[in-house]
Amino acid sequence: MFSGVKTAAFVASAGSGVAIVISLFVIGNLFMEVNDMYREVLADMDEFKVLSNDAWKAMMARNRNAFSFDSIFRHKRQHIRSNTGNPLEEE
């Protein structure tokens, strides 16, 4: 009777030990995959930063050429002067 209980306890202990060892390997594998993904994301973000900075510089260079100060200042009206002294009267 005790030999059957001992065998069952041994099988349960061995099975749980194997499950723990497999779980540790899976956790290690997941940790490595997450770190690899993190490194890939950082590399992609660096590449994106370079591309976006280049695009921004190109847009600013294009807009810099199109901008003129004439659009800021308004043209003032010029009064028509006549010999009579009335600015609204033409000669």
C-alpha positions as a Markdown table, in Angstrom:
| # | Residue | x | y | z |
|---|---|---|---|---|
| 1 | Met | 0.0 | 0.0 | 0.0 |
| 2 | Phe | 2.7 | 2.5 | 0.9 |
| 3 | Ser | 4.7 | 1.6 | -2.3 |
| 4 | Gly | 1.8 | 2.9 | -4.5 |
| 5 | Val | 1.6 | 6.1 | -2.5 |
| 6 | Lys | 5.4 | 6.5 | -2.7 |
| 7 | Thr | 5.3 | 5.9 | -6.5 |
| 8 | Ala | 2.5 | 8.4 | -6.9 |
| 9 | Ala | 4.3 | 11.0 | -4.9 |
| 10 | Phe | 7.5 | 10.4 | -6.8 |
| 11 | Val | 5.7 | 10.8 | -10.2 |
| 12 | Ala | 3.9 | 13.9 | -9.0 |
| 13 | Ser | 7.2 | 15.5 | -7.8 |
| 14 | Ala | 9.1 | 14.5 | -10.9 |
| 15 | Gly | 6.3 | 15.9 | -13.1 |
| 16 | Ser | 6.1 | 19.2 | -11.2 |
| 17 | Gly | 9.9 | 19.4 | -11.4 |
| 18 | Val | 9.9 | 18.9 | -15.1 |
| 19 | Ala | 7.1 | 21.5 | -15.4 |
| 20 | Ile | 9.1 | 24.0 | -13.4 |
| 21 | Val | 12.3 | 23.5 | -15.5 |
| 22 | Ile | 10.3 | 23.9 | -18.8 |
| 23 | Ser | 8.6 | 27.0 | -17.4 |
| 24 | Leu | 12.1 | 28.5 | -16.6 |
| 25 | Phe | 13.2 | 27.8 | -20.2 |
| 26 | Val | 10.0 | 29.4 | -21.6 |
| 27 | Ile | 10.4 | 32.5 | -19.3 |
| 28 | Gly | 14.1 | 32.9 | -20.5 |
| 29 | Asn | 13.0 | 32.5 | -24.1 |
| 30 | Leu | 10.2 | 35.1 | -23.7 |
| 31 | Phe | 12.7 | 37.5 | -22.0 |
| 32 | Met | 15.1 | 37.2 | -24.9 |
| 33 | Glu | 12.4 | 37.8 | -27.5 |
| 34 | Val | 11.1 | 40.9 | -25.6 |
| 35 | Asn | 14.6 | 42.3 | -25.5 |
| 36 | Asp | 15.2 | 41.6 | -29.2 |
| 37 | Met | 11.9 | 43.4 | -30.0 |
| 38 | Tyr | 12.9 | 46.3 | -27.8 |
| 39 | Arg | 16.2 | 46.7 | -29.6 |
| 40 | Glu | 14.4 | 46.5 | -33.0 |
| 41 | Val | 11.9 | 49.2 | -32.0 |
| 42 | Leu | 14.7 | 51.5 | -30.8 |
| 43 | Ala | 16.6 | 51.0 | -34.1 |
| 44 | Asp | 13.4 | 51.7 | -36.0 |
| 45 | Met | 12.7 | 54.8 | -33.9 |
| 46 | Asp | 16.2 | 56.1 | -34.7 |
| 47 | Glu | 15.7 | 55.5 | -38.4 |
| 48 | Phe | 12.3 | 57.3 | -38.2 |
| 49 | Lys | 13.9 | 60.2 | -36.4 |
| 50 | Val | 16.5 | 60.6 | -39.1 |
| 51 | Leu | 13.8 | 60.4 | -41.9 |
| 52 | Ser | 11.5 | 62.8 | -40.1 |
| 53 | Asn | 14.3 | 65.3 | -39.5 |
| 54 | Asp | 15.3 | 65.2 | -43.1 |
| 55 | Ala | 11.7 | 65.7 | -44.3 |
| 56 | Trp | 11.3 | 68.6 | -41.9 |
| 57 | Lys | 14.5 | 70.3 | -43.2 |
| 58 | Ala | 13.3 | 69.8 | -46.8 |
| 59 | Met | 9.9 | 71.3 | -46.0 |
| 60 | Met | 11.5 | 74.3 | -44.2 |
| 61 | Ala | 14.0 | 74.9 | -47.0 |
| 62 | Arg | 11.1 | 74.9 | -49.5 |
| 63 | Asn | 9.0 | 77.2 | -47.4 |
| 64 | Arg | 11.9 | 79.6 | -46.7 |
| 65 | Asn | 12.2 | 80.3 | -50.4 |
| 66 | Ala | 8.5 | 80.9 | -50.8 |
| 67 | Phe | 8.2 | 83.4 | -47.9 |
| 68 | Ser | 8.5 | 87.1 | -48.6 |
| 69 | Phe | 8.1 | 90.1 | -46.4 |
| 70 | Asp | 5.8 | 91.7 | -48.8 |
| 71 | Ser | 2.9 | 89.7 | -47.4 |
| 72 | Ile | 3.5 | 91.1 | -43.9 |
| 73 | Phe | 3.6 | 94.8 | -44.7 |
| 74 | Arg | 0.6 | 96.4 | -46.4 |
| 75 | His | 0.9 | 99.0 | -49.1 |
| 76 | Lys | -0.2 | 102.5 | -48.0 |
| 77 | Arg | -2.5 | 104.6 | -50.1 |
| 78 | Gln | -0.9 | 107.4 | -52.0 |
| 79 | His | -2.8 | 110.6 | -52.1 |
| 80 | Ile | -3.4 | 112.4 | -55.4 |
| 81 | Arg | -2.3 | 116.0 | -55.0 |
| 82 | Ser | -3.4 | 118.9 | -57.2 |
| 83 | Asn | -2.2 | 122.4 | -57.5 |
| 84 | Thr | -5.3 | 123.6 | -55.7 |
| 85 | Gly | -4.3 | 122.0 | -52.5 |
| 86 | Asn | -7.3 | 119.7 | -52.3 |
| 87 | Pro | -5.8 | 116.1 | -52.2 |
| 88 | Leu | -9.0 | 114.5 | -53.7 |
| 89 | Glu | -9.1 | 116.8 | -56.7 |
| 90 | Glu | -7.2 | 115.8 | -59.8 |
| 91 | Glu | -5.7 | 118.3 | -62.3 |
